[in-house]
Amino acid sequence: MARGVGRLLLIHALEAAARGGAAEVTVDADPHAESFYLECGAVRQGDIAAPVAGQPTRVRPQLAFSCTTTSRKA
């Protein structure tokens, strides 16, 4: 963490998706990772139910990246 590896991997994945013709990449994120994805330019689309023992109402944020954005925050 905090070394830029995740950001580089995300950039690589988004560029590969764009080369493959994708218009958008959707991420069902861990709740603790949401701020990272938002800082990289994702837009929150909603929530996905993700209950676990002791947290029956837990949700994961669903985020989206545009593959057509020319300038990346990631």
N, C-alpha and C positions, 0 to 999 in steps of 0.2 A: 504494500500500500504506500501511496504518496511518492512513488518513483516514476509514474507516468506510463507504466506498462499497460495498465487497463485501458487508458485513453488511446494508446497506440493500437492495441488490439481492436478496440471499438472502431477507430478510423479505418483500419484495414477491412474489417467486416462490412462496414457501410460502403466503402469503395467497391468491394467485391460484389455486394448486392446491386449497386448501381450499374456496374459493368454487366451484370447478368440480366439487367432490364427491370429490376425492382423499382417501384416508385416510393415504397415505404417499407420500413422495418419496424416491427412491433416487438416490444420487450415486456414480458411479465416479470417485473423486478422484485427482488427481495425488498421489503419495506425499508431496510437500512441502507440500501443502495440507490434509492430514488433520487436523493440530492445529487449524487454523482452523475446520473443520466441527465437530470435537468440541467446541470452545469455544462454538459456536453451538447446541449441543444435539443433534447427530447421535449415533447409536449405530452402532458398527461391526458390520457384518453378515458380513463375510468378506473374501476377496481375489479379484481377477480377474487372470488371467494377462495380462501386458502386456510381453512380451519386446521388447527393442530391441538394436541392434547393440552388442555388448560386455557386455550384461546379459541373458543368456538366461533367467535365473530371476526377472527383475523382475516385481513384481505391483503392482496398484493397489488401494487399500483401497476396499471397497464400504461405503457408509454410508447410513443411513436417517434421515429426519426424519418424525416424526408430524405430520400436518396437523391433528390434533384437540387438540393441546396448547394450553391457553389462555394460559399464560405462556411467552413465548419468550426464550431466552437470546440468540438472534440479534438 
